[in-house]
């Protein structure tokens, strides 16, 4: 009989909706690794697409029930109409919830990728600091050359904190949701430790370079005074030589 057939179709659709809810909406997901997060995102995308494909089936059932109601006696209307209304509501809620959860996970995945991007950018900056510190480790030269190295290091250290603020905010957002918390915590600890160590070393190097500049300036001043003194002596000796003065006849310092 037609009623039995329609109720069977309604029941099968209800079972599929219940199964989909248990599988994708009521099951607890744990996202401890990026692979788990990506896999869950792909699963939800497939489930969302599968649910949308069921729209054709729901429409066919709806048309069948409405056609039957149009021809069947009024006594058979109410129960079938109620079952159809429940099915349509349940189906629409499932689609909405699947789509909502998929969008949420998509945002979480984008948040994770953005966090990695900021960490990568900041680690490149730390690499530059490392190279600069090695280049200034045993720097040789005069005050001007050392001063240029100090200016270069100071410019590098005036790196804006925007990226680091973004890293903290993104990491906190993900960890508050219990997503990749262990991995993020590990990455943050490693990054923060490296950042702090290099910044402290950079401060020490800046002070060292400042002292080297001061020392080089004092050396330059001493050399300049010696050169001036030698120029005076050279002038005196040249005059003595021109006058054929004997060494024994000139002051001790000239000798």
C-alpha positions in Angstrom: 0.0 0.0 0.0 1.1 3.6 -0.7 1.0 4.7 2.9 3.4 1.9 3.9 5.8 2.8 1.1 5.8 6.5 2.0 6.3 5.7 5.7 9.2 3.5 4.8 10.8 6.3 2.7 10.3 8.7 5.6 11.8 6.3 8.1 14.8 5.6 6.0 15.5 9.3 5.6 15.1 9.8 9.4 17.6 7.0 10.0 20.1 8.6 7.7 19.7 12.0 9.4 20.1 10.4 12.9 23.2 8.5 11.7 24.7 11.7 10.2 24.1 13.6 13.4 25.8 10.9 15.5 28.7 10.6 13.2 29.5 14.3 12.6 27.8 16.4 15.2 27.5 14.5 18.4 30.9 12.7 18.2 33.7 14.4 20.1 36.6 15.4 17.8 40.1 15.8 19.2 42.5 17.9 17.2 45.9 17.2 18.6 47.8 17.3 15.3 47.3 19.3 12.1 46.6 16.1 10.3 43.7 15.3 12.6 42.3 18.8 12.1 42.6 18.6 8.3 41.1 15.2 8.2 38.1 16.3 10.3 37.6 19.3 8.0 37.6 17.1 4.9 35.1 14.7 6.6 32.8 17.5 7.4 33.0 18.9 3.9 32.1 15.5 2.5 29.2 15.2 5.0 28.0 18.6 4.1 28.1 17.8 0.4 26.4 14.5 0.9 23.6 16.2 2.9 23.0 18.6 0.1 22.7 15.8 -2.3 20.0 14.3 -0.2 17.9 17.4 -0.9 16.7 15.7 -4.1 15.5 12.7 -2.1 13.7 14.9 0.4 12.0 16.8 -2.4 10.8 13.5 -4.0 9.4 12.3 -0.6 7.8 15.7 -0.1 6.2 15.6 -3.6 5.0 11.9 -3.1 3.5 12.7 0.3 1.7 15.8 -1.0 0.4 14.0 -4.0 -0.9 11.2 -1.8 -2.5 13.6 0.6 -4.2 15.4 -2.3 -5.9 12.2 -3.3 -6.2 10.2 -0.1 -9.1 10.5 2.4 -8.7 13.2 5.1 -8.1 10.5 7.8 -4.7 9.7 6.4 -3.6 13.2 6.0 -2.6 14.3 9.5 -0.1 11.6 10.5 1.7 11.6 7.2 1.8 15.5 7.1 3.2 15.6 10.6 5.9 13.0 9.8 6.9 15.0 6.6 7.1 18.3 8.6 9.4 16.6 11.2 11.5 15.2 8.4 11.9 18.5 6.6 12.7 20.3 9.8 15.3 17.7 10.9 16.9 17.7 7.4 17.2 21.5 7.3 18.7 21.6 10.8 21.2 18.9 9.9 22.3 20.9 6.8 22.6 24.1 8.8 24.6 22.4 11.7 26.9 20.6 9.3 27.5 23.8 7.4 28.1 25.8 10.6 30.5 23.2 12.0 32.4 23.0 8.7 32.7 26.8 8.5 34.0 26.9 12.1 36.6 24.3 11.4 37.6 26.1 8.2 38.2 29.2 10.3 40.2 27.2 12.8 42.3 25.7 10.0 42.9 29.2 8.6 43.8 30.4 12.1 46.4 27.6 12.4 47.9 28.4 8.9 48.0 32.1 9.8 49.8 31.3 13.1 52.4 29.3 11.2 52.9 32.1 8.7 53.6 34.6 11.5 55.9 32.2 13.3 57.8 31.7 10.0 58.2 35.4 9.5 59.4 36.0 13.0 61.9 33.1 12.8 63.3 34.6 9.6 63.8 37.8 11.6 65.6 35.9 14.4 67.8 34.2 11.7 68.8 37.7 10.6 69.7 38.7 14.1 71.8 35.5 14.5 73.7 36.3 11.3 74.2 39.9 12.4 75.5 38.8 15.8 78.0 36.4 14.2 79.2 39.2 11.8 79.9 41.5 14.7 81.4 38.9 17.0 85.0 39.9 16.4 84.7 43.0 14.3 87.9 44.8 13.4 88.3 48.3 12.2 88.0 51.9 13.3 85.3 53.8 15.1 83.3 54.6 11.9 83.2 50.9 10.8 82.1 49.7 14.2 79.5 52.5 14.4 78.0 51.3 11.1 77.7 47.8 12.4 76.1 49.0 15.6 73.6 51.1 13.6 72.8 48.1 11.5 72.2 45.9 14.5 70.0 48.6 16.2 67.9 49.0 13.1 67.3 45.2 13.0 66.3 45.3 16.7 63.7 48.0 16.0 61.5 45.2 14.5 57.8 45.9 15.1 55.9 43.7 17.6 52.8 43.4 15.5 53.6 39.9 14.4 54.4 38.7 17.9 51.1 40.1 19.1 49.3 38.3 16.4 51.1 35.1 17.3 50.0 35.4 21.0 46.4 36.2 20.0 46.1 33.4 17.4 47.7 30.8 19.7 45.4 31.8 22.6 42.3 31.5 20.4 43.2 28.0 19.3 44.4 26.8 22.8 41.2 28.2 24.4 39.3 25.8 22.1 41.6 22.9 23.1 42.8 22.7 19.5 46.4 21.7 18.8 47.2 23.0 22.3 50.2 20.8 23.1 51.8 21.4 19.7 51.2 25.2 19.8 52.5 25.4 23.4 55.6 23.6 22.3 56.1 25.9 19.3 55.5 29.0 21.4 58.0 27.9 24.1 60.7 27.2 21.5 60.1 30.5 19.7 59.8 32.7 22.9 63.0 31.1 24.4 64.9 31.7 21.1 63.6 35.3 20.8 64.5 36.2 24.4 68.0 34.7 24.2 68.8 36.5 20.9 67.4 39.8 22.1 69.5 39.5 25.3 72.6 38.7 23.3 71.8 41.6 21.0 71.7 44.0 23.9 75.0 42.7 25.2 76.5 43.1 21.7 75.2 46.6 21.4 76.9 47.6 24.7 80.1 45.8 23.6 80.1 47.7 20.3 79.5 51.0 22.0 82.6 50.3 24.2 84.6 49.3 21.1 83.6 52.6 19.5 84.7 54.5 22.5 88.0 52.6 22.6 88.6 53.0 18.9 87.9 56.8 19.2 90.4 57.1 22.0 92.9 55.1 20.0 92.3 57.3 16.9 92.8 60.4 19.1 96.0 59.0 20.5 97.3 58.2 17.0 96.3 61.6 15.8 98.3 63.3 18.6 101.3 61.0 17.9 101.1 61.9 14.2 100.9 65.6 15.0 103.9 65.3 17.4 105.9 63.3 14.8 105.1 65.9 12.2 106.5 68.6 14.5 109.6 66.5 15.2 110.0 65.7 11.5 109.9 69.4 10.7 112.5 70.1 13.4 114.8 67.3 12.2 114.4 68.5 8.6 115.5 72.0 9.8 118.4 70.6 11.7 119.5 68.5 8.8 119.3 71.5 6.5 121.5 73.5 8.9 124.0 70.5 9.2 123.5 70.4 12.9 125.2 67.4 14.6 123.0 65.1 16.7 125.0 65.8 19.8 124.1 69.4 19.5 120.3 69.0 19.6 118.0 68.3 22.5 117.7 64.8 23.8 114.2 64.2 22.4 115.3 65.3 18.9 118.2 62.9 19.1 
